[in-house]
Amino acid sequence: MAVEPFLKPYNYYFLKKQAAILAQTHRTVNAKSTIQAVQAQIFDKVKATLSELSEEEMTLVMGITEINDEQRILDRYLQRMKERVIPFKRPSDTGIKKAFPKTKKLTIPDWERLDLADYSFFAWNDPGQQSKFILYTVNNKLQGIQGQLSTEIKKGICTICHGESSVALFTVKGKANKDGHYKTKGNYICYNSDECNQKMQTFEHFMDFVTIVKEK
C-alpha cells in the first residue's frame, strides 16, 4: 500500500541538509570511527526532529542510512523524499485578496510555473510598491502579511529561516498609538523568498516572526 505524502517542505530541506552532510563525510573522511560518529549524530537528529512520524514513515525517512559517497544514492534518496512532500496548498485568487484586504493593486502569482512542494510559505516582492506579500496557512486557514521591503540589500541572518543570506529590512505598520503615530516593526529577512524556503529547517522560526509582526 502506497504511503501518502507526509513531509512538510521544511522537513524535506532539513533532510536534504543532513543527507548532504553525511555524503560529504563519506567522501572526505577516511577514519571509520569519525564517519560512524557523524552517522550516529545525524540519525539521532533526524529521529528527534521528525518524532511525530509513524513507524512506516520513519522507516522511509531513515533510508538516509543508505547514503555513502556515491552521488546516485544521495540523489535517489532525495527524490524519494521529495515525492513524500505535502505541497503548499494553491490558494484561490479570492483567497489571496481576502488575505490582503487593504491592497487595491495586487499581483497574483503565476502558480502554473511553480512547484508548490518547494514552499512552506509563499511570498513575492512588488518593486512598484516596495512591498513584500507573504502567504501562509495556520490550521488550514490562509493568512497574509504585507510589509514594506527596503531596497538596501546586505548580507545577514534572516529572521525567518535563520540562515545567512542577502537580507532586506521588512517593516510592518502596526496600530496607531494615542498621539496618532503608527508603530512599525522591522525584521531583516531574505530578499528572495524562494531561497528562504530552501534554507528553512523548521516552521517554528517563521511562526515566531509572524507573532512579532502581528503583535498588537
VMD Tcl script that draws the C-alpha trace (Angstrom):
set ca {
  {0.00 0.00 0.00}
  {1.45 3.37 -1.06}
  {2.32 5.81 1.69}
  {0.64 9.19 1.31}
  {2.83 12.32 1.36}
  {3.73 13.15 4.97}
  {6.65 15.59 4.91}
  {6.37 19.36 5.05}
  {8.63 21.23 2.62}
  {10.83 22.39 5.51}
  {11.15 18.74 6.63}
  {12.47 17.90 3.18}
  {15.07 20.68 3.28}
  {16.13 19.55 6.74}
  {16.65 16.02 5.43}
  {18.43 17.33 2.35}
  {20.93 19.17 4.52}
  {21.55 16.16 6.77}
  {21.92 13.87 3.76}
  {24.44 16.25 2.18}
  {26.49 16.34 5.39}
  {26.53 12.55 5.53}
  {27.52 12.17 1.86}
  {30.28 14.78 2.25}
  {31.61 12.97 5.32}
  {31.84 9.71 3.37}
  {33.71 11.49 0.56}
  {36.24 13.39 2.66}
  {36.84 11.39 5.84}
  {38.92 8.21 5.98}
  {38.58 7.35 9.66}
  {35.74 4.87 10.07}
  {35.14 5.92 13.68}
  {34.60 9.54 12.61}
  {32.13 8.51 9.89}
  {30.24 6.37 12.40}
  {30.11 9.26 14.87}
  {28.68 11.63 12.24}
  {26.18 8.97 11.19}
  {25.01 8.50 14.77}
  {24.59 12.26 15.27}
  {22.56 12.62 12.08}
  {20.38 9.59 12.77}
  {19.59 10.85 16.28}
  {18.84 14.36 14.97}
  {16.50 13.04 12.27}
  {14.61 10.85 14.73}
  {14.25 13.70 17.23}
  {13.21 16.30 14.65}
  {10.66 14.03 12.95}
  {9.49 12.18 16.04}
  {5.81 12.68 15.15}
  {6.08 10.38 12.12}
  {4.50 6.94 12.10}
  {6.71 3.87 12.20}
  {6.22 3.29 8.48}
  {7.01 6.91 7.64}
  {10.09 6.89 9.84}
  {11.33 3.74 8.11}
  {11.19 5.56 4.78}
  {12.96 8.62 6.15}
  {15.68 6.52 7.73}
  {16.63 5.35 4.28}
  {19.21 8.08 4.86}
  {21.30 5.25 6.33}
  {21.93 4.02 2.75}
  {23.84 7.17 1.82}
  {27.55 6.82 1.19}
  {29.99 8.56 -1.15}
  {28.00 7.79 -4.32}
  {26.05 10.72 -5.76}
  {23.42 8.48 -7.35}
  {22.43 7.08 -3.94}
  {22.10 10.57 -2.49}
  {20.04 11.68 -5.49}
  {17.79 8.62 -5.25}
  {17.11 9.24 -1.56}
  {16.29 12.91 -2.11}
  {13.96 12.06 -4.99}
  {12.08 9.58 -2.78}
  {11.76 12.17 -0.03}
  {10.61 14.90 -2.43}
  {7.82 12.58 -3.57}
  {6.63 12.42 0.06}
  {6.26 16.19 0.45}
  {2.85 17.76 1.05}
  {2.90 20.84 -1.21}
  {1.82 24.31 -0.20}
  {-1.88 24.43 -0.99}
  {-2.57 26.59 -4.00}
  {-4.85 29.43 -2.88}
  {-7.63 30.86 -4.99}
  {-7.40 34.41 -6.28}
  {-10.32 35.25 -3.99}
  {-8.49 33.77 -1.01}
  {-5.40 35.84 -1.76}
  {-7.42 39.05 -2.00}
  {-9.07 38.25 1.34}
  {-5.62 37.75 2.87}
  {-4.66 41.29 1.80}
  {-7.95 43.21 2.09}
  {-6.33 46.66 2.22}
  {-4.35 46.23 -1.00}
  {-6.11 47.50 -4.10}
  {-3.49 46.59 -6.71}
  {-2.39 43.03 -6.09}
  {-0.21 40.98 -8.42}
  {-1.36 37.35 -8.39}
  {1.48 34.80 -8.69}
  {1.68 32.56 -11.75}
  {1.04 29.29 -9.93}
  {1.43 27.16 -13.05}
  {5.18 27.74 -13.20}
  {5.77 26.80 -9.56}
  {6.49 23.53 -7.81}
  {4.49 24.12 -4.64}
  {6.31 21.27 -2.89}
  {9.19 23.76 -2.57}
  {7.24 26.16 -0.35}
  {6.48 26.14 3.37}
  {5.14 29.65 2.86}
  {4.84 31.68 -0.31}
  {5.96 35.27 -0.77}
  {6.70 37.66 -3.59}
  {8.15 41.14 -3.98}
  {6.34 44.02 -5.64}
  {9.08 46.56 -6.50}
  {6.49 49.08 -7.71}
  {5.01 49.29 -4.22}
  {8.31 48.47 -2.47}
  {6.38 45.71 -0.74}
  {6.62 42.03 0.04}
  {3.49 39.90 0.31}
  {3.65 36.74 2.44}
  {1.09 33.93 2.38}
  {0.97 31.10 4.90}
  {-1.58 28.76 6.43}
  {-2.45 28.06 10.04}
  {-5.00 25.34 10.78}
  {-5.76 25.22 7.03}
  {-6.68 28.92 7.05}
  {-4.89 31.20 4.60}
  {-3.22 34.21 6.22}
  {-1.35 37.15 4.74}
  {1.26 39.69 5.82}
  {2.15 42.74 3.77}
  {5.06 44.99 4.58}
  {7.47 47.48 3.10}
  {10.69 45.96 1.77}
  {13.83 48.05 1.76}
  {15.76 48.34 -1.49}
  {19.00 48.14 0.50}
  {20.20 44.53 0.46}
  {23.05 43.27 2.62}
  {24.49 40.04 3.97}
  {22.94 38.99 7.26}
  {20.90 36.45 9.18}
  {17.27 36.04 8.14}
  {14.66 36.17 10.91}
  {12.55 33.55 9.13}
  {15.00 30.82 8.07}
  {17.86 31.74 10.44}
  {20.26 31.24 7.55}
  {22.91 33.64 6.28}
  {21.58 35.32 3.18}
  {21.04 38.52 1.23}
  {18.56 40.23 3.52}
  {16.47 43.40 3.43}
  {14.54 45.19 6.13}
  {10.87 44.19 6.12}
  {8.66 46.59 8.08}
  {5.01 46.24 9.01}
  {2.87 49.16 10.14}
  {1.16 48.49 13.45}
  {-1.77 50.24 15.08}
  {-1.67 53.93 15.85}
  {-0.87 54.96 19.40}
  {-2.63 57.69 21.36}
  {-0.79 60.54 19.64}
  {-1.71 59.22 16.20}
  {1.68 57.84 15.27}
  {1.94 54.34 13.87}
  {4.29 51.81 15.37}
  {6.44 49.94 12.88}
  {8.10 46.59 13.40}
  {11.10 45.69 11.31}
  {12.91 42.42 10.70}
  {15.70 41.53 8.32}
  {14.53 38.67 6.10}
  {15.70 37.05 2.88}
  {15.08 39.33 -0.09}
  {14.50 36.22 -2.21}
  {11.77 34.17 -0.53}
  {12.36 31.15 -2.77}
  {15.85 30.87 -1.31}
  {14.43 31.46 2.17}
  {12.17 28.43 1.80}
  {15.14 26.29 0.78}
  {17.05 27.31 3.90}
  {14.19 26.58 6.30}
  {14.73 23.64 8.64}
  {11.71 24.25 10.87}
  {8.47 26.23 10.77}
  {8.96 27.43 14.35}
  {11.10 30.43 13.40}
  {8.56 31.50 10.79}
  {5.76 31.48 13.35}
  {7.95 33.44 15.78}
  {8.33 36.03 13.01}
  {4.55 36.11 12.48}
  {3.99 36.62 16.20}
  {6.38 39.56 16.26}
  {4.96 41.40 13.25}
  {1.35 40.81 14.26}
  {1.80 41.67 17.93}
  {-0.57 44.48 18.91}
}
mol new
graphics top color blue
foreach p $ca { graphics top sphere $p radius 0.5 }
foreach p [lrange $ca 0 end-1] q [lrange $ca 1 end] { graphics top cylinder $p $q radius 0.2 }
display resetview
